[in-house]
Amino acid sequence: MKTTFPDSELILNKDNSIYHLHLQPEDIAETIITVGDPARVKAVSKYFDNIEIKKQNREFITHTGNIGKKRITVISTGIGTDNIDIVLNELDALANIDLKKRILKPAQKSLNIIRIGTSGGLRKELDVDSVVASEAAIGLDSMANFYAFDYSKTEKKNQKNFERHFGLQNYVATGSTKLLEKFSSFSIKGTTITASGFYAPQGRQLRYQLRFPNWVDDLKNFKTKGIAPVSNFEMETSGIYFLGRLLKHECLSLNLIVANRAAKQFSKNYPKKMDELIGNVLNEICN
């Protein structure tokens, strides 16, 4: 691991803030909520007793504030694991690198990172408006190819099994068991497929032929080993779990099921259900 970081690798702005997020180390809390949709940042921070930090660059909006004595940051990531690669690495740099001296801090900090997002369910029994807590995620993007990573036996086993079954390169990463337990009262444990796109990679057919015409059915019938069954689609969780494990942060993805792909149903009131999920998450954080 590097201990000093040159200008070309750790890129800072003129005010010494981290390049994409435009944040200073003191701008973030140790508990961080990530949301894909920038508009959802306000939906979380409206519950704060006060907001001390409001910053934005591109799609990355950050609010940091307090509920009682608990300090919380909420940040929008945008869509996809390419954005997660930026957000997780820069949050880690804010927590664990001395930006002025460009060296590692003597004591490394572990952040609690909780994703609140929307998702498509893959099983008929998974009701619209229910919440999936991802025990693990199977990533179908290429981000993991560029990091040296020590996969667990369970992760390796499922990765090889998935590639053998579908002929697709993938990676498997597990989330925080501590956070999975903490939020278990209002969620269902599952394994999440992190797709590399919204349309064909999630089995949606418009003006083209699908390589996997039975993708949704094939995925729900895929047999996982040592982790929860495949339950839902989304586009960020595997990146969060992979980089969280690599950088030693506690990460959990909570997925509001707005569409049941197997039953062809869509939520009639998902903004209200998302607001309920945000309230439940904040209550657990503050307990």
Phi and psi in degrees as GROMACS dihedral restraints (atoms count N, CA, C in turn):
[ dihedral_restraints ]
;  ai    aj    ak    al  type     phi  dphi    fc
    3     4     5     6     1   -67.8    20    10
    4     5     6     7     1   148.6    20    10
    6     7     8     9     1  -116.9    20    10
    7     8     9    10     1   -12.8    20    10
    9    10    11    12     1  -127.6    20    10
   10    11    12    13     1   148.1    20    10
   12    13    14    15     1  -132.4    20    10
   13    14    15    16     1   112.2    20    10
   15    16    17    18     1   -72.1    20    10
   16    17    18    19     1   169.3    20    10
   18    19    20    21     1   -57.4    20    10
   19    20    21    22     1   -35.1    20    10
   21    22    23    24     1   -74.3    20    10
   22    23    24    25     1   -19.3    20    10
   24    25    26    27     1  -100.4    20    10
   25    26    27    28     1   -45.4    20    10
   27    28    29    30     1  -106.1    20    10
   28    29    30    31     1    94.0    20    10
   30    31    32    33     1   -90.1    20    10
   31    32    33    34     1   126.6    20    10
   33    34    35    36     1  -120.1    20    10
   34    35    36    37     1   154.5    20    10
   36    37    38    39     1   -84.5    20    10
   37    38    39    40     1   175.4    20    10
   39    40    41    42     1   -61.4    20    10
   40    41    42    43     1   -28.7    20    10
   42    43    44    45     1   -88.3    20    10
   43    44    45    46     1    11.3    20    10
   45    46    47    48     1    72.4    20    10
   46    47    48    49     1    15.6    20    10
   48    49    50    51     1   -82.9    20    10
   49    50    51    52     1   157.3    20    10
   51    52    53    54     1   -67.9    20    10
   52    53    54    55     1   147.8    20    10
   54    55    56    57     1   -57.5    20    10
   55    56    57    58     1   -57.8    20    10
   57    58    59    60     1   -83.8    20    10
   58    59    60    61     1   -43.2    20    10
   60    61    62    63     1   -77.1    20    10
   61    62    63    64     1   -20.0    20    10
   63    64    65    66     1    56.8    20    10
   64    65    66    67     1    39.6    20    10
   66    67    68    69     1  -114.4    20    10
   67    68    69    70     1   152.0    20    10
   69    70    71    72     1   -99.7    20    10
   70    71    72    73     1   158.0    20    10
   72    73    74    75     1   -53.7    20    10
   73    74    75    76     1   -36.7    20    10
   75    76    77    78     1   -75.0    20    10
   76    77    78    79     1    -6.4    20    10
   78    79    80    81     1   -80.5    20    10
   79    80    81    82     1   -14.8    20    10
   81    82    83    84     1  -113.3    20    10
   82    83    84    85     1   148.1    20    10
   84    85    86    87     1   -90.2    20    10
   85    86    87    88     1   173.2    20    10
   87    88    89    90     1   -80.6    20    10
   88    89    90    91     1   -17.1    20    10
   90    91    92    93     1  -107.6    20    10
   91    92    93    94     1   120.4    20    10
   93    94    95    96     1  -126.7    20    10
   94    95    96    97     1   128.1    20    10
   96    97    98    99     1  -101.0    20    10
   97    98    99   100     1   127.8    20    10
   99   100   101   102     1  -106.4    20    10
  100   101   102   103     1   141.4    20    10
  102   103   104   105     1  -132.9    20    10
  103   104   105   106     1   143.0    20    10
  105   106   107   108     1   -71.5    20    10
  106   107   108   109     1   -45.8    20    10
  108   109   110   111     1   -81.0    20    10
  109   110   111   112     1   119.6    20    10
  111   112   113   114     1   -56.3    20    10
  112   113   114   115     1   -31.2    20    10
  114   115   116   117     1   -67.6    20    10
  115   116   117   118     1   -20.0    20    10
  117   118   119   120     1   -78.0    20    10
  118   119   120   121     1   -13.3    20    10
  120   121   122   123     1   -59.5    20    10
  121   122   123   124     1   -47.2    20    10
  123   124   125   126     1   -64.4    20    10
  124   125   126   127     1   -32.3    20    10
  126   127   128   129     1   -65.4    20    10
  127   128   129   130     1   -24.9    20    10
  129   130   131   132     1   -87.9    20    10
  130   131   132   133     1   -50.4    20    10
  132   133   134   135     1   -71.1    20    10
  133   134   135   136     1   -13.5    20    10
  135   136   137   138     1   -63.0    20    10
  136   137   138   139     1   -19.6    20    10
  138   139   140   141     1   -88.0    20    10
  139   140   141   142     1    -8.1    20    10
  141   142   143   144     1   -69.3    20    10
  142   143   144   145     1   146.1    20    10
  144   145   146   147     1   -69.8    20    10
  145   146   147   148     1   -34.0    20    10
  147   148   149   150     1  -150.8    20    10
  148   149   150   151     1   152.8    20    10
  150   151   152   153     1  -117.0    20    10
  151   152   153   154     1   114.3    20    10
  153   154   155   156     1   -93.0    20    10
  154   155   156   157     1   -25.8    20    10
  156   157   158   159     1  -128.6    20    10
  157   158   159   160     1   128.8    20    10
  159   160   161   162     1  -133.8    20    10
  160   161   162   163     1   113.2    20    10
  162   163   164   165     1  -138.7    20    10
  163   164   165   166     1   150.2    20    10
  165   166   167   168     1  -146.3    20    10
  166   167   168   169     1   137.1    20    10
  168   169   170   171     1  -143.4    20    10
  169   170   171   172     1   123.6    20    10
  171   172   173   174     1    54.1    20    10
  172   173   174   175     1  -130.4    20    10
  174   175   176   177     1   -85.3    20    10
  175   176   177   178     1    -0.1    20    10
  177   178   179   180     1   -93.5    20    10
  178   179   180   181     1   101.9    20    10
  180   181   182   183     1  -108.9    20    10
  181   182   183   184     1   132.7    20    10
  183   184   185   186     1  -126.5    20    10
  184   185   186   187     1   129.4    20    10
  186   187   188   189     1  -122.4    20    10
  187   188   189   190     1   132.5    20    10
  189   190   191   192     1  -125.1    20    10
  190   191   192   193     1   133.7    20    10
  192   193   194   195     1  -161.4    20    10
  193   194   195   196     1  -162.7    20    10
  195   196   197   198     1  -128.8    20    10
  196   197   198   199     1   146.8    20    10
  198   199   200   201     1  -119.4    20    10
  199   200   201   202     1   109.2    20    10
  201   202   203   204     1    61.3    20    10
  202   203   204   205     1  -125.9    20    10
  204   205   206   207     1   -94.1    20    10
  205   206   207   208     1    -1.5    20    10
  207   208   209   210     1   -89.5    20    10
  208   209   210   211     1   121.7    20    10
  210   211   212   213     1   -92.3    20    10
  211   212   213   214     1   132.2    20    10
  213   214   215   216     1  -136.8    20    10
  214   215   216   217     1   140.5    20    10
  216   217   218   219     1  -112.7    20    10
  217   218   219   220     1   139.0    20    10
  219   220   221   222     1  -123.0    20    10
  220   221   222   223     1   134.0    20    10
  222   223   224   225     1  -139.1    20    10
  223   224   225   226     1   138.0    20    10
  225   226   227   228     1   -88.9    20    10
  226   227   228   229     1   139.9    20    10
  228   229   230   231     1  -105.5    20    10
  229   230   231   232     1   -18.3    20    10
  231   232   233   234     1    75.7    20    10
  232   233   234   235     1  -171.8    20    10
  234   235   236   237     1  -100.4    20    10
  235   236   237   238     1   136.3    20    10
  237   238   239   240     1   103.3    20    10
  238   239   240   241     1   156.3    20    10
  240   241   242   243     1   -73.8    20    10
  241   242   243   244     1   -18.1    20    10
  243   244   245   246     1   -63.7    20    10
  244   245   246   247     1   -39.4    20    10
  246   247   248   249     1   -69.9    20    10
  247   248   249   250     1   -36.2    20    10
  249   250   251   252     1   -62.0    20    10
  250   251   252   253     1   -37.3    20    10
  252   253   254   255     1   -56.8    20    10
  253   254   255   256     1   -40.9    20    10
  255   256   257   258     1   -68.3    20    10
  256   257   258   259     1   -52.3    20    10
  258   259   260   261     1   -65.5    20    10
  259   260   261   262     1   -47.1    20    10
  261   262   263   264     1   -66.4    20    10
  262   263   264   265     1   -41.9    20    10
  264   265   266   267     1   -65.7    20    10
  265   266   267   268     1   -39.3    20    10
  267   268   269   270     1   -76.4    20    10
  268   269   270   271     1   -34.0    20    10
  270   271   272   273     1   -62.8    20    10
  271   272   273   274     1   -42.6    20    10
  273   274   275   276     1   -63.1    20    10
  274   275   276   277     1   -40.9    20    10
  276   277   278   279     1   -62.5    20    10
  277   278   279   280     1   -40.3    20    10
  279   280   281   282     1   -62.2    20    10
  280   281   282   283     1   -36.3    20    10
  282   283   284   285     1   -81.2    20    10
  283   284   285   286     1   -32.7    20    10
  285   286   287   288     1  -126.5    20    10
  286   287   288   289     1    -0.7    20    10
  288   289   290   291     1  -119.5    20    10
  289   290   291   292     1   134.4    20    10
  291   292   293   294     1   -76.3    20    10
  292   293   294   295     1   104.9    20    10
  294   295   296   297     1   -67.9    20    10
  295   296   297   298     1   -29.6    20    10
  297   298   299   300     1   -73.8    20    10
  298   299   300   301     1   -43.7    20    10
  300   301   302   303     1   -89.2    20    10
  301   302   303   304     1   -14.1    20    10
  303   304   305   306     1    60.2    20    10
  304   305   306   307     1    42.2    20    10
  306   307   308   309     1  -133.8    20    10
  307   308   309   310     1   159.8    20    10
  309   310   311   312     1   -63.6    20    10
  310   311   312   313     1   141.9    20    10
  312   313   314   315     1   -69.5    20    10
  313   314   315   316     1   149.9    20    10
  315   316   317   318     1   -62.8    20    10
  316   317   318   319     1   -32.4    20    10
  318   319   320   321     1  -115.5    20    10
  319   320   321   322     1   126.8    20    10
  321   322   323   324     1   -88.5    20    10
  322   323   324   325     1   137.3    20    10
  324   325   326   327     1  -105.1    20    10
  325   326   327   328     1   139.2    20    10
  327   328   329   330     1  -103.5    20    10
  328   329   330   331     1   122.2    20    10
  330   331   332   333     1   -90.2    20    10
  331   332   333   334     1   153.8    20    10
  333   334   335   336     1   -99.0    20    10
  334   335   336   337     1   115.0    20    10
  336   337   338   339     1  -119.3    20    10
  337   338   339   340     1   118.1    20    10
  339   340   341   342     1  -121.7    20    10
  340   341   342   343     1   116.7    20    10
  342   343   344   345     1   -86.5    20    10
  343   344   345   346     1   131.9    20    10
  345   346   347   348     1  -116.6    20    10
  346   347   348   349     1   113.3    20    10
  348   349   350   351     1  -146.3    20    10
  349   350   351   352     1   174.8    20    10
  351   352   353   354     1   -98.6    20    10
  352   353   354   355     1   160.6    20    10
  354   355   356   357     1  -160.5    20    10
  355   356   357   358     1   161.5    20    10
  357   358   359   360     1  -105.7    20    10
  358   359   360   361     1   127.1    20    10
  360   361   362   363     1   -79.6    20    10
  361   362   363   364     1   145.9    20    10
  363   364   365   366     1  -106.3    20    10
  364   365   366   367     1    -4.6    20    10
  366   367   368   369     1  -121.9    20    10
  367   368   369   370     1   137.1    20    10
  369   370   371   372     1   -58.8    20    10
  370   371   372   373     1   -34.3    20    10
  372   373   374   375     1   -76.2    20    10
  373   374   375   376     1    -5.9    20    10
  375   376   377   378     1   -91.8    20    10
  376   377   378   379     1    97.3    20    10
  378   379   380   381     1   -63.3    20    10
  379   380   381   382     1   144.7    20    10
  381   382   383   384     1   -57.2    20    10
  382   383   384   385     1   140.3    20    10
  384   385   386   387     1    79.7    20    10
  385   386   387   388     1     1.2    20    10
  387   388   389   390     1   -80.3    20    10
  388   389   390   391     1   171.0    20    10
  390   391   392   393     1  -122.3    20    10
  391   392   393   394     1   126.0    20    10
  393   394   395   396     1  -101.1    20    10
  394   395   396   397     1   126.6    20    10
  396   397   398   399     1   -97.9    20    10
  397   398   399   400     1   119.0    20    10
  399   400   401   402     1   -76.0    20    10
  400   401   402   403     1   112.5    20    10
  402   403   404   405     1   -69.8    20    10
  403   404   405   406     1   -37.7    20    10
  405   406   407   408     1  -148.7    20    10
  406   407   408   409     1   165.8    20    10
  408   409   410   411     1  -136.4    20    10
  409   410   411   412     1   141.4    20    10
  411   412   413   414     1  -106.9    20    10
  412   413   414   415     1   113.4    20    10
  414   415   416   417     1   -93.4    20    10
  415   416   417   418     1   131.9    20    10
  417   418   419   420     1  -107.2    20    10
  418   419   420   421     1     9.6    20    10
  420   421   422   423     1   -93.9    20    10
  421   422   423   424     1  -178.7    20    10
  423   424   425   426     1  -104.3    20    10
  424   425   426   427     1     4.4    20    10
  426   427   428   429     1   -54.6    20    10
  427   428   429   430     1   -42.0    20    10
  429   430   431   432     1   -66.4    20    10
  430   431   432   433     1   -18.1    20    10
  432   433   434   435     1   -60.1    20    10
  433   434   435   436     1   -22.4    20    10
  435   436   437   438     1  -103.5    20    10
  436   437   438   439     1     6.8    20    10
  438   439   440   441     1  -121.5    20    10
  439   440   441   442     1   142.7    20    10
  441   442   443   444     1   -82.7    20    10
  442   443   444   445     1   122.6    20    10
  444   445   446   447     1  -139.1    20    10
  445   446   447   448     1   135.9    20    10
  447   448   449   450     1   -96.5    20    10
  448   449   450   451     1    91.0    20    10
  450   451   452   453     1   -70.0    20    10
  451   452   453   454     1   146.4    20    10
  453   454   455   456     1   -74.5    20    10
  454   455   456   457     1   167.3    20    10
  456   457   458   459     1   -60.5    20    10
  457   458   459   460     1   -40.9    20    10
  459   460   461   462     1   -64.3    20    10
  460   461   462   463     1   -43.6    20    10
  462   463   464   465     1   -62.7    20    10
  463   464   465   466     1   -45.1    20    10
  465   466   467   468     1   -61.6    20    10
  466   467   468   469     1   -43.5    20    10
  468   469   470   471     1   -61.4    20    10
  469   470   471   472     1   -45.4    20    10
  471   472   473   474     1   -71.5    20    10
  472   473   474   475     1   -34.6    20    10
  474   475   476   477     1   -61.7    20    10
  475   476   477   478     1   -48.8    20    10
  477   478   479   480     1   -65.7    20    10
  478   479   480   481     1   -39.7    20    10
  480   481   482   483     1   -63.9    20    10
  481   482   483   484     1   -41.1    20    10
  483   484   485   486     1   -66.5    20    10
  484   485   486   487     1   -43.6    20    10
  486   487   488   489     1   -64.9    20    10
  487   488   489   490     1   -39.6    20    10
  489   490   491   492     1   -65.7    20    10
  490   491   492   493     1   -37.8    20    10
  492   493   494   495     1   -74.5    20    10
  493   494   495   496     1   -43.4    20    10
  495   496   497   498     1  -110.0    20    10
  496   497   498   499     1   -13.8    20    10
  498   499   500   501     1    71.7    20    10
  499   500   501   502     1    24.6    20    10
  501   502   503   504     1  -117.3    20    10
  502   503   504   505     1   134.8    20    10
  504   505   506   507     1   -65.0    20    10
  505   506   507   508     1   140.1    20    10
  507   508   509   510     1  -156.1    20    10
  508   509   510   511     1   171.5    20    10
  510   511   512   513     1  -140.5    20    10
  511   512   513   514     1   151.6    20    10
  513   514   515   516     1  -122.3    20    10
  514   515   516   517     1   130.6    20    10
  516   517   518   519     1  -136.9    20    10
  517   518   519   520     1   141.0    20    10
  519   520   521   522     1  -100.9    20    10
  520   521   522   523     1   153.7    20    10
  522   523   524   525     1   -91.6    20    10
  523   524   525   526     1  -169.2    20    10
  525   526   527   528     1   -79.0    20    10
  526   527   528   529     1   120.6    20    10
  528   529   530   531     1   -66.7    20    10
  529   530   531   532     1   -32.6    20    10
  531   532   533   534     1   -63.6    20    10
  532   533   534   535     1   -47.5    20    10
  534   535   536   537     1   -72.9    20    10
  535   536   537   538     1   -33.2    20    10
  537   538   539   540     1   -58.5    20    10
  538   539   540   541     1   -42.1    20    10
  540   541   542   543     1   -69.5    20    10
  541   542   543   544     1   -40.4    20    10
  543   544   545   546     1   -60.8    20    10
  544   545   546   547     1   -35.5    20    10
  546   547   548   549     1  -105.0    20    10
  547   548   549   550     1    19.4    20    10
  549   550   551   552     1   -73.2    20    10
  550   551   552   553     1   -18.8    20    10
  552   553   554   555     1   -67.9    20    10
  553   554   555   556     1   -23.3    20    10
  555   556   557   558     1  -127.5    20    10
  556   557   558   559     1    20.6    20    10
  558   559   560   561     1  -137.1    20    10
  559   560   561   562     1   162.4    20    10
  561   562   563   564     1  -112.8    20    10
  562   563   564   565     1   131.9    20    10
  564   565   566   567     1   -74.9    20    10
  565   566   567   568     1   135.9    20    10
  567   568   569   570     1  -153.4    20    10
  568   569   570   571     1   175.3    20    10
  570   571   572   573     1  -112.1    20    10
  571   572   573   574     1   130.1    20    10
  573   574   575   576     1  -101.6    20    10
  574   575   576   577     1   135.8    20    10
  576   577   578   579     1   -91.2    20    10
  577   578   579   580     1   117.3    20    10
  579   580   581   582     1   -95.0    20    10
  580   581   582   583     1   106.8    20    10
  582   583   584   585     1   -83.9    20    10
  583   584   585   586     1   156.9    20    10
  585   586   587   588     1   -93.6    20    10
  586   587   588   589     1    10.9    20    10
  588   589   590   591     1  -170.8    20    10
  589   590   591   592     1   174.2    20    10
  591   592   593   594     1   -97.7    20    10
  592   593   594   595     1   -27.1    20    10
  594   595   596   597     1   -97.5    20    10
  595   596   597   598     1   -99.9    20    10
  597   598   599   600     1   -55.1    20    10
  598   599   600   601     1   -39.7    20    10
  600   601   602   603     1   -63.0    20    10
  601   602   603   604     1   -14.7    20    10
  603   604   605   606     1  -113.6    20    10
  604   605   606   607     1    19.9    20    10
  606   607   608   609     1    77.0    20    10
  607   608   609   610     1    17.2    20    10
  609   610   611   612     1   -91.0    20    10
  610   611   612   613     1   129.5    20    10
  612   613   614   615     1  -112.1    20    10
  613   614   615   616     1   122.1    20    10
  615   616   617   618     1  -115.1    20    10
  616   617   618   619     1  -110.4    20    10
  618   619   620   621     1   -96.6    20    10
  619   620   621   622     1    52.8    20    10
  621   622   623   624     1  -162.9    20    10
  622   623   624   625     1   166.4    20    10
  624   625   626   627     1   -94.0    20    10
  625   626   627   628     1   142.7    20    10
  627   628   629   630     1   -89.2    20    10
  628   629   630   631     1   139.6    20    10
  630   631   632   633     1   -68.0    20    10
  631   632   633   634     1   -35.3    20    10
  633   634   635   636     1  -119.0    20    10
  634   635   636   637     1    84.7    20    10
  636   637   638   639     1   -64.6    20    10
  637   638   639   640     1   -21.0    20    10
  639   640   641   642     1  -110.5    20    10
  640   641   642   643     1    31.3    20    10
  642   643   644   645     1   -53.1    20    10
  643   644   645   646     1   -48.5    20    10
  645   646   647   648     1   -62.1    20    10
  646   647   648   649     1   -47.4    20    10
  648   649   650   651     1   -65.4    20    10
  649   650   651   652     1   -41.2    20    10
  651   652   653   654     1   -63.2    20    10
  652   653   654   655     1   -38.9    20    10
  654   655   656   657     1   -69.2    20    10
  655   656   657   658     1   -42.3    20    10
  657   658   659   660     1   -69.0    20    10
  658   659   660   661     1   -21.5    20    10
  660   661   662   663     1   -91.7    20    10
  661   662   663   664     1    -4.5    20    10
  663   664   665   666     1   -68.4    20    10
  664   665   666   667     1   132.3    20    10
  666   667   668   669     1   -92.8    20    10
  667   668   669   670     1   111.6    20    10
  669   670   671   672     1   -81.2    20    10
  670   671   672   673     1   161.3    20    10
  672   673   674   675     1  -128.0    20    10
  673   674   675   676     1   114.9    20    10
  675   676   677   678     1    81.5    20    10
  676   677   678   679     1     1.2    20    10
  678   679   680   681     1  -135.3    20    10
  679   680   681   682     1   167.9    20    10
  681   682   683   684     1   -61.3    20    10
  682   683   684   685     1   156.4    20    10
  684   685   686   687     1   -61.6    20    10
  685   686   687   688     1   155.1    20    10
  687   688   689   690     1   -60.9    20    10
  688   689   690   691     1   131.1    20    10
  690   691   692   693     1  -127.3    20    10
  691   692   693   694     1   -31.4    20    10
  693   694   695   696     1  -158.7    20    10
  694   695   696   697     1   162.9    20    10
  696   697   698   699     1  -106.7    20    10
  697   698   699   700     1   143.0    20    10
  699   700   701   702     1  -162.9    20    10
  700   701   702   703     1  -161.9    20    10
  702   703   704   705     1  -135.2    20    10
  703   704   705   706     1    10.6    20    10
  705   706   707   708     1  -132.3    20    10
  706   707   708   709     1   -24.0    20    10
  708   709   710   711     1   -60.3    20    10
  709   710   711   712     1   -43.8    20    10
  711   712   713   714     1   -61.1    20    10
  712   713   714   715     1   -37.7    20    10
  714   715   716   717     1   -65.8    20    10
  715   716   717   718     1   -40.7    20    10
  717   718   719   720     1   -64.1    20    10
  718   719   720   721     1   -45.6    20    10
  720   721   722   723     1   -68.6    20    10
  721   722   723   724     1   -41.3    20    10
  723   724   725   726     1   -61.8    20    10
  724   725   726   727     1   -52.5    20    10
  726   727   728   729     1   -71.8    20    10
  727   728   729   730     1   -31.8    20    10
  729   730   731   732     1   -61.6    20    10
  730   731   732   733     1   -45.5    20    10
  732   733   734   735     1   -65.0    20    10
  733   734   735   736     1   -41.7    20    10
  735   736   737   738     1   -63.6    20    10
  736   737   738   739     1   -40.4    20    10
  738   739   740   741     1   -98.7    20    10
  739   740   741   742     1     3.8    20    10
  741   742   743   744     1    66.0    20    10
  742   743   744   745     1    46.8    20    10
  744   745   746   747     1  -110.0    20    10
  745   746   747   748     1   154.6    20    10
  747   748   749   750     1   -88.7    20    10
  748   749   750   751     1   119.2    20    10
  750   751   752   753     1  -129.4    20    10
  751   752   753   754     1   141.9    20    10
  753   754   755   756     1  -144.1    20    10
  754   755   756   757     1   139.4    20    10
  756   757   758   759     1  -111.0    20    10
  757   758   759   760     1   124.5    20    10
  759   760   761   762     1  -112.4    20    10
  760   761   762   763     1   120.7    20    10
  762   763   764   765     1  -116.3    20    10
  763   764   765   766     1   114.5    20    10
  765   766   767   768     1   -78.0    20    10
  766   767   768   769     1   121.8    20    10
  768   769   770   771     1   -80.2    20    10
  769   770   771   772     1   102.0    20    10
  771   772   773   774     1   -92.8    20    10
  772   773   774   775     1   -19.1    20    10
  774   775   776   777     1  -136.7    20    10
  775   776   777   778     1   136.2    20    10
  777   778   779   780     1  -102.3    20    10
  778   779   780   781     1   105.4    20    10
  780   781   782   783     1   -70.0    20    10
  781   782   783   784     1   -30.8    20    10
  783   784   785   786     1   -73.1    20    10
  784   785   786   787     1   -39.0    20    10
  786   787   788   789     1   -92.8    20    10
  787   788   789   790     1    -3.2    20    10
  789   790   791   792     1    60.6    20    10
  790   791   792   793     1    41.3    20    10
  792   793   794   795     1  -116.6    20    10
  793   794   795   796     1   151.3    20    10
  795   796   797   798     1  -131.6    20    10
  796   797   798   799     1   144.2    20    10
  798   799   800   801     1   -59.5    20    10
  799   800   801   802     1   137.7    20    10
  801   802   803   804     1   -86.6    20    10
  802   803   804   805     1   -15.2    20    10
  804   805   806   807     1  -151.3    20    10
  805   806   807   808     1    53.0    20    10
  807   808   809   810     1   -68.8    20    10
  808   809   810   811     1   -27.1    20    10
  810   811   812   813     1   -59.0    20    10
  811   812   813   814     1   -40.2    20    10
  813   814   815   816     1   -65.6    20    10
  814   815   816   817     1   -42.6    20    10
  816   817   818   819     1   -67.9    20    10
  817   818   819   820     1   -34.4    20    10
  819   820   821   822     1   -65.3    20    10
  820   821   822   823     1   -40.4    20    10
  822   823   824   825     1   -62.7    20    10
  823   824   825   826     1   -39.2    20    10
  825   826   827   828     1   -64.0    20    10
  826   827   828   829     1   -41.9    20    10
  828   829   830   831     1   -63.8    20    10
  829   830   831   832     1   -43.6    20    10
  831   832   833   834     1   -58.9    20    10
  832   833   834   835     1   -44.8    20    10
  834   835   836   837     1   -60.9    20    10
  835   836   837   838     1   -42.6    20    10
  837   838   839   840     1   -63.9    20    10
  838   839   840   841     1   -41.9    20    10
  840   841   842   843     1   -63.7    20    10
  841   842   843   844     1   -46.5    20    10
  843   844   845   846     1   -64.8    20    10
  844   845   846   847     1   -37.5    20    10
  846   847   848   849     1   -60.5    20    10
  847   848   849   850     1   -43.7    20    10
  849   850   851   852     1   -67.4    20    10
  850   851   852   853     1   -40.7    20    10
  852   853   854   855     1   -59.5    20    10
  853   854   855   856     1   -40.0    20    10
  855   856   857   858     1   -85.7    20    10
  856   857   858   859     1    -9.1    20    10
